[in-house]
Amino acid sequence: MRDVPQDLIAEMATLGSMLISSNAICEVVENVKADDFYRPAHEQVFRVIVDLWTAGRGVDAVTVADDLQQRGKLRNVGGPQYLYELTQVPPGAINAAQYAKIVRDKAVRRRLISCGNRFQELGFGDCEQVEEVLSQAEAFLREVRTPPEKAADFDSLILEWNAWVGADATEDVMPTPWFKVNEILSGGLHKGKTYIFGGRPGQGKSISGLNIAAHAAENGKTVLIFSLEMPRTEVASRLLSAGAQVQFQRLARRLMDDDTVSAVQHYAAVNAGMRLYVVDKASMTVEQIVAHCRSVKNLDLVFIDYAQLVAATDSRVSRDQQVAHVSRTLKVLAKDLNVVVVLAAQLNRQLIDPKTGKARVPSLSDLRESGSLEADADAVLFLHRPDEDDGTVDIVVAKNRSGLTGMVPLIFFGNQARLG
């Protein structure tokens, strides 16, 4: 049987360097975590060193031994004598970063072995959804590959900022079809951020999301739509109805006159090759959604219709926790892939005022089943139709981390599946 990758001498040299130099502690902490140490006693010593250093206390063999004694773990690590021995291993603290790199490299190799074992368990497991298995496998591998985060110093920060200022802003901001909404959202939808579009049934969640998706794709962006409620033929009908500005019911019922056919064909021809993709699988976990997103090259915008229809990854937890998992995972996806994530969400039905029988303006507390939707979103927009007979709809920007809030009145062209 082959030996597990590890280097106890490097671990001892790393800890010894930390015990004799506070500068070494800085270098090591940037590269190594406690669970990178193979020997449990070394992990315990590392944790105490970091705790003392973080608290601003002195770090040496004596103070670390005292802290371990108070925790009842001094004997576990070999006593004061072992801590003294650690300080004798490195010839000095100047090579601490190199020792730490060896420790981390061995830890990565051990995690690869563990990852392989987890791959086997997934392969032999009883999960019926292959996409979910692949998504979990990718997550395991990302855990191994993720490098330690390093803080950017001020000079680096300014260089990065200057590059950002000089870059084409249109690459990172995608305008919505509505000018006033763009003004409130500092130009439109920003890459790396998540946007919640909330509304009660029939208020225009799907329509607004598809309008945004089509507008982005028409302007050269790569768009991925997840329709968990509508089949893709209905999605296509809505996209064509809004784009060609023809009656949706004619398309949905396949009763099109010559003018309708001509308008649809013209819109389809003008936008031929548009990078807009639709997944209409009825039951998908958020991990499967992420896997699809990672498979699309140069992705710019993702629209998911809608949050409460995303299948549970773990059916044993409460629905609130399930939706929270979806929300958090999509927020990470937006940042990791630098894409816009637009997530439609259902609102509570208690929005109807029992006295007037009309809908009140939604508030953040009305997001159904999970407060994490509000917490994780960079902006929350509500669709509000105070009077569904007058053909208007208000987009209410209730939360916006990087701009204003407010209300924008629009015309609800329900017969053309669009807002204008």
C-alpha positions in Angstrom: 0.0 0.0 0.0 1.4 3.4 -1.0 2.1 6.0 1.7 -0.2 9.0 2.0 1.4 12.2 0.8 2.9 14.1 3.8 6.1 15.8 4.9 6.4 15.9 8.7 9.7 17.6 8.6 8.2 20.5 6.5 5.3 20.7 9.0 7.7 20.9 11.9 9.9 23.5 10.1 6.7 25.6 9.4 5.6 25.5 13.0 9.1 26.1 14.2 9.5 29.2 12.0 6.2 30.5 13.4 7.4 30.0 17.0 10.5 32.1 16.4 9.2 34.9 14.1 6.0 36.8 13.9 6.9 37.7 10.3 6.9 34.0 9.5 3.4 33.7 10.9 2.1 36.3 8.4 3.8 34.4 5.5 2.5 31.0 6.6 -1.1 32.0 7.3 -1.4 33.4 3.8 -0.6 29.9 2.4 -1.7 27.3 4.9 -4.9 26.4 6.8 -5.0 24.3 9.9 -6.4 21.2 8.2 -3.5 21.3 5.7 -1.3 19.6 8.4 -1.2 15.9 8.3 -0.3 15.3 11.9 -3.2 16.2 14.3 -0.8 17.5 16.9 0.7 19.9 14.4 -2.8 21.1 13.5 -3.5 21.9 17.2 -0.2 23.8 17.6 -1.0 25.8 14.4 -4.4 26.8 15.7 -3.0 28.0 19.0 -0.3 30.0 17.3 -2.8 31.7 15.1 -5.2 32.4 17.9 -2.5 34.0 20.0 -1.2 36.0 17.1 -4.7 37.2 16.1 -5.3 38.3 19.7 -2.1 40.4 19.6 -0.4 38.2 22.2 3.2 37.1 22.1 4.0 33.8 20.3 6.8 31.5 21.4 7.2 28.0 22.8 6.4 29.1 26.3 3.2 31.0 25.5 1.9 28.3 23.2 2.6 25.6 25.8 0.7 27.7 28.4 -2.3 28.1 26.1 -2.3 24.4 25.2 -2.1 23.5 28.9 -5.2 25.7 29.6 -7.0 23.8 26.8 -6.0 20.5 28.2 -4.1 19.6 25.0 -0.5 20.1 25.9 0.1 16.4 26.5 -1.5 15.5 23.2 1.1 17.4 21.2 4.1 16.0 23.1 4.5 18.4 26.0 6.7 21.6 26.3 9.7 19.6 25.1 8.2 19.0 21.7 7.4 22.7 21.2 11.1 23.4 22.0 12.2 20.8 19.5 10.1 22.5 16.8 12.1 25.7 17.2 15.3 23.7 16.5 14.2 22.3 13.2 14.4 25.2 10.9 17.8 27.0 10.6 15.8 30.3 10.7 12.5 31.7 9.7 13.6 33.1 6.4 12.3 30.0 4.5 8.9 29.8 6.2 7.0 30.5 3.0 8.8 27.6 1.3 8.1 25.2 4.1 4.4 26.3 4.1 4.2 25.6 0.4 5.4 22.1 0.9 2.8 21.5 3.6 0.1 22.9 1.3 1.2 20.9 -1.7 1.1 17.6 0.3 -2.4 18.6 1.6 -3.7 19.2 -1.9 -2.4 15.7 -3.0 -4.2 14.2 0.0 -7.4 16.0 -1.0 -7.1 14.7 -4.5 -7.0 11.2 -3.2 -10.0 11.9 -1.0 -11.7 13.5 -4.0 -11.1 10.3 -6.0 -12.7 8.2 -3.2 -15.7 10.6 -3.3 -15.9 10.2 -7.1 -16.1 6.5 -6.6 -18.9 6.8 -4.0 -20.8 9.1 -6.4 -20.3 6.7 -9.3 -21.5 3.7 -7.3 -24.3 5.7 -5.5 -28.0 5.4 -6.2 -28.6 9.0 -7.4 -30.6 8.8 -10.6 -29.7 12.3 -11.9 -26.4 12.0 -13.7 -26.2 15.8 -14.0 -26.4 16.2 -10.3 -23.7 13.6 -9.8 -21.4 15.5 -12.2 -22.2 18.8 -10.5 -21.2 17.4 -7.1 -18.0 15.9 -8.6 -17.2 19.3 -10.1 -17.8 20.9 -6.7 -15.4 18.4 -5.0 -12.7 19.2 -7.6 -13.2 23.0 -7.2 -12.6 22.5 -3.4 -9.2 21.1 -4.2 -8.3 23.6 -6.9 -9.4 26.8 -5.1 -6.2 28.7 -4.1 -6.0 30.6 -0.9 -7.4 34.1 -1.1 -4.8 36.8 -0.8 -5.6 40.4 0.0 -4.7 43.0 -2.6 -2.4 45.8 -1.4 -3.3 49.4 -2.1 -1.1 49.8 -5.1 -2.5 46.6 -6.7 -6.0 47.8 -5.9 -5.4 51.1 -7.7 -3.9 49.4 -10.7 -7.0 47.1 -10.9 -9.3 50.0 -10.5 -7.7 52.0 -13.3 -8.0 49.0 -15.6 -11.7 48.7 -14.6 -12.3 52.4 -15.2 -10.7 52.2 -18.6 -12.6 49.1 -19.7 -15.7 49.2 -21.9 -18.5 49.6 -19.4 -20.9 47.9 -21.8 -19.1 44.6 -21.3 -20.1 44.5 -17.6 -23.5 46.3 -17.6 -26.5 45.0 -19.5 -29.3 47.5 -19.9 -32.9 46.3 -19.3 -35.5 47.2 -22.0 -36.7 50.0 -19.7 -34.8 53.3 -19.6 -36.0 54.5 -16.2 -35.2 51.2 -14.6 -31.7 51.4 -16.0 -31.3 54.9 -14.5 -32.2 53.5 -11.0 -29.9 50.5 -11.5 -26.9 52.6 -12.4 -27.1 51.7 -16.1 -28.7 48.3 -16.0 -27.8 44.8 -14.7 -24.2 44.4 -13.6 -22.2 41.3 -14.0 -21.4 39.4 -10.9 -24.7 40.4 -9.2 -28.0 38.7 -8.6 -31.4 40.3 -9.2 -34.7 39.1 -7.8 -37.9 39.8 -9.8 -40.8 39.1 -7.4 -44.5 39.1 -8.1 -47.7 37.2 -7.5 -49.0 34.8 -10.2 -49.9 36.7 -13.3 -48.1 39.9 -12.5 -45.4 39.5 -15.1 -42.4 37.8 -13.6 -41.9 35.5 -16.5 -42.6 38.2 -19.1 -40.2 40.7 -17.5 -37.4 38.1 -17.2 -37.8 37.0 -20.8 -37.9 40.6 -22.0 -34.6 41.2 -20.2 -33.1 38.0 -21.6 -34.2 38.7 -25.2 -32.9 42.3 -24.9 -29.5 41.2 -23.8 -29.3 38.5 -26.5 -30.4 40.9 -29.2 -27.5 43.1 -28.2 -24.9 40.4 -28.6 -24.8 38.8 -25.1 -24.9 35.1 -24.4 -28.0 34.2 -22.4 -29.2 31.0 -20.7 -32.9 30.7 -19.7 -34.1 28.0 -17.2 -37.8 27.6 -17.6 -39.0 25.3 -14.8 -42.7 25.9 -15.4 -43.2 26.5 -19.2 -42.1 24.2 -22.0 -39.7 25.8 -24.4 -42.3 26.0 -27.2 -44.2 28.4 -24.9 -41.0 30.3 -24.1 -40.4 30.6 -27.8 -43.9 31.9 -28.3 -43.5 34.5 -25.7 -40.1 35.6 -27.0 -41.4 35.8 -30.6 -44.6 37.6 -29.5 -42.6 40.3 -27.6 -39.9 40.6 -30.3 -42.2 40.8 -33.3 -44.9 42.6 -31.3 -47.7 40.3 -32.4 -50.5 38.8 -30.4 -49.3 36.0 -28.1 -52.5 34.1 -28.2 -52.2 33.7 -32.0 -48.8 32.1 -31.5 -49.9 30.0 -28.6 -53.0 28.7 -30.4 -51.1 28.3 -33.7 -53.8 30.5 -35.4 -51.5 32.9 -37.2 -52.6 35.2 -40.1 -50.2 36.2 -42.9 -49.2 39.5 -41.1 -48.3 37.6 -37.9 -46.3 35.0 -39.8 -44.4 37.7 -41.7 -43.6 39.7 -38.5 -42.4 36.5 -36.7 -40.2 35.4 -39.7 -38.7 38.9 -40.0 -37.8 39.0 -36.2 -36.3 35.4 -36.4 -34.3 36.3 -39.5 -32.9 39.5 -38.1 -31.8 37.7 -34.9 -30.6 34.5 -36.5 -27.7 33.1 -34.6 -28.6 34.9 -31.4 -26.8 33.3 -28.5 -29.9 32.5 -26.4 -30.4 29.1 -24.9 -33.3 27.5 -23.1 -33.5 24.6 -20.7 -37.0 23.6 -19.9 -36.5 20.7 -17.6 -39.3 20.7 -15.0 -37.4 19.5 -12.0 -33.8 20.7 -11.6 -31.6 21.2 -8.5 -29.5 24.3 -8.2 -26.4 22.1 -8.7 -27.8 21.0 -12.1 -28.4 24.7 -13.0 -24.9 25.6 -12.1 -23.5 22.7 -14.1 -25.4 23.9 -17.2 -24.1 27.4 -16.7 -20.5 26.3 -16.4 -20.9 24.4 -19.7 -21.8 27.5 -21.7 -18.9 29.5 -23.0 -18.7 33.3 -22.5 -22.0 33.3 -20.6 -23.3 36.8 -19.8 -26.8 36.4 -18.3 -28.8 33.7 -16.6 -32.6 33.9 -16.1 -34.3 31.3 -13.8 -38.1 31.1 -13.7 -38.6 30.7 -10.8 -36.9 30.2 -7.4 -39.6 28.2 -5.6 -39.7 25.6 -8.4 -36.0 24.7 -8.1 -35.9 21.1 -6.8 -34.6 20.4 -3.3 -31.0 19.3 -3.1 -31.7 17.9 0.4 -35.4 17.1 1.0 -34.7 16.5 4.7 -34.3 20.2 5.5 -37.1 22.8 5.7 -38.3 24.6 2.6 -36.8 27.9 3.9 -33.4 26.2 4.1 -33.8 24.7 0.6 -34.6 28.1 -0.9 -31.7 29.7 1.1 -29.4 27.1 -0.4 -30.6 28.0 -3.9 -30.2 31.7 -3.2 -26.7 31.4 -1.8 -25.5 29.0 -4.6 -26.7 31.4 -7.3 -25.0 34.3 -5.6 -21.7 32.4 -5.7 -22.4 31.4 -9.3 -22.8 35.1 -10.3 -19.5 36.0 -8.8 -17.5 33.0 -9.9 -18.6 33.2 -13.5 -19.0 37.0 -13.6 -22.5 36.8 -15.0 -25.8 38.5 -14.3 -28.3 36.2 -12.5 -31.9 37.2 -12.8 -34.1 35.0 -10.5 -37.9 35.2 -10.6 -39.6 34.6 -7.2 -43.1 34.1 -6.0 -44.6 36.5 -3.5 -47.1 35.7 -0.7 -50.7 35.9 -1.6 -51.4 38.0 1.4 -50.6 41.1 -0.7 -54.4 41.5 -1.4 -55.9 44.1 0.9 -59.0 42.4 2.4 -60.8 45.8 2.7 -60.3 47.0 -0.9 -59.8 43.7 -2.6 -56.8 45.3 -4.4 -53.1 44.5 -4.2 -50.9 46.6 -2.0 -47.3 47.6 -3.0 -45.1 44.6 -2.2 -42.4 44.8 0.4 -39.2 42.8 1.0 -40.9 40.8 3.7 -43.3 39.4 1.1 -40.7 37.2 -0.6 -42.1 33.8 -0.2 -40.5 31.0 1.9 -37.1 32.5 2.5 -35.6 35.8 3.8 -32.3 34.7 2.3 -33.6 35.8 -1.2 -33.7 39.3 0.1 -30.4 39.0 1.9 -28.4 37.5 -1.0 -29.8 39.7 -3.8 -27.9 42.7 -4.9 -31.3 44.2 -6.0 -34.9 43.2 -5.5 -37.5 44.4 -8.0 -41.3 43.8 -7.6 -43.9 43.7 -10.3 -47.0 45.5 -9.0 -50.4 45.9 -10.7 -52.6 48.0 -8.5 -55.4 47.8 -11.0 -55.2 44.8 -13.4 -57.8 46.3 -15.7 -56.0 49.5 -16.6 -53.1 47.9 -18.5 -50.3 49.2 -16.4 -47.6 47.7 -14.2 -45.2 49.2 -11.8 -41.6 48.0 -11.4 -40.8 48.7 -7.8 -37.0 48.7 -7.0 -37.3 47.9 -3.3 -33.6 47.1 -2.7 -30.5 48.2 -4.6 -27.0 47.8 -3.1 -25.3 50.0 -5.6 -27.9 52.7 -6.5 -31.3 54.1 -5.9 -34.7 52.7 -5.1 -38.0 53.8 -6.6 -41.0 53.0 -8.8 -41.2 53.0 -12.6 -44.7 52.8 -14.2 -44.9 50.8 -17.5 -47.5 49.7 -19.9 -48.4 46.0 -19.6 -48.8 44.6 -23.1 -50.0 41.2 -21.9 -51.3 40.3 -25.4 -47.7 40.7 -26.7 -45.9 39.2 -23.6 -44.0 42.4 -23.0 -43.7 45.4 -20.7 -43.1 48.8 -22.3 
